[in-house]
Amino acid sequence: MKSLVASLLAACLMLLLMPATRAPGQADQKLNLSVYYAGHPGSAREADFLQFLSAHFRQVDSGDLAKFDGSQAAKSDVVLLDYDGDGFQAPRPMLPRDYSRPTVTIGVVGGLLSGQLGLKTGYM
């Protein structure tokens, strides 16, 4: 079930980033974006995301959400922050106030960061 959820979320992200149309006969190509995925190292969810992202984006790097402070993604175009498992035990990365990298939060990480940064989105 978790793999299915991860795949669906990644597919939604992909649809948002894809060009609206392709010329007839144009081969599928990787998007010219670099993505940094910070999640739960060694989990099946991380493996699923990295496999999917690597198939669709020019560059994919990954790291441990527990150690993420923003500096790891300095050269990335987009950041994905994700964590599976018990939300009460999820890492709570501390981001500096000047963090400005385009970021997608998945699951409990979004609620935790929204509270930390004083955002109104919370657990939307």
Helices and strands as residue ranges (DSSP letters): H 2-17, E 31-39, H 44-56, E 57-64, G 65-67, G 71-73, E 78-82, G 87-89, E 103-106, H 108-117
